[in-house]
C-alpha cells in the first residue's frame, strides 16, 4: 500500500488530549504566522513579537500533545519530511529525539 500522508497524520493524533491541544494550537499557529508576515506599520515590532510568541506557543501545544501521546517523533514536520524523502527516494536521516 502506498504511503499516505493523511493516514500517517491521523495515526499519530489518536489521543484525545493530543487532538484537543492540536485543535487549540492550529488556529494560534495560523494567527501567529499572519502576525509575523503582516505589514502593519503602527506598532509593527510589537505585532511581529506577538506573532512570534503565538507561533511558539502553538508549537509548544503540538509538542506537548505528541509527548502525551508518546510519539514525539511524529510531529508533523518530521512526518512530512519522511513523506518527501520516500517520494524522492532519499536516504532516511536518523533523527534522535530525547524523551
N, C-alpha and C positions, 0 to 999 in steps of 0.2 A: 504494500500500500504506500503511495507517495506521501511524503512528509507534508502535513498541513499545518500552517502557522496558526490557524484558528483553533484546531484541535489541541495544539501544544499550549496555547494560551488558556483555553478552557480547562485543560487538565492540570494546570498549575495554579488555578484560582478556585479551589473547591471549598476551602474552609470559610464558614460564614463571616468570621471576623476579618479575614483577608479580603473577601468581597466587599464588606462594609467599608474597610479602610480605603480600598480602591475606588469605591463609589464616592467617597468624600474627596479623595486625593485627585481624581481625574479632573473635576471642574477647577479645583485650586491650581492644578498644574497648567491648565489652559489659560486661566486668568493671569497667572504668573508670567507665562510666555508672552501674552498680549501686552502686559505692562512693560516687560523687558524690551520689546521691539517697538513700543509706541513712540511717537514723535512729539510728545507733549512738551512745549517749551516752558510752560508755567510749572514750577516745581519739578522739572524734568528729572533731576537726580533723585529726588525723593520717590518719584514714580518708579524709576528703574530699581532702586534699592528695595522698594516694596515688592516689585515683581520678582526680584531675586529671592527674597525671603519666602514668598508664597511658593515659588518653584521648588526651593529646597525643602520646605515643609511638606509639599506633596510627595517628593521623592522619599522623605522620611516615612510617610504613611505607607508607601509602597514597600519599602524595605522591611518595616516592622511587620506588615501583613505577611510577607513571604517568610520572615523569621518565625512568626507564629505558626504558619503552615508547615514549616520545616523544609522549605525548598528555596533557600536564599539564592541558589544558582539559577532559579527560574525567573529572575527579574526580567521583565520584557526585553530590555536592551540585549541581554545575553541570549534570550530565545531568538530574537530577530537576527542577531549576528550568526548564531548557529544555522538558522534557516538559510541565510545568504551564502554561508560557507558551503552548505550542502548543495545549493543550487549552482554555485560556481565551481563546485568540486575542489575547494581549497582544503588544505590540511587543517585539522582542528587544533586550535590553540588550547593548551591546558591552562585553565583559569583556577587558581586557588582562592577560595573564599573561606576565611576563618569564621567559625561559628561561635 
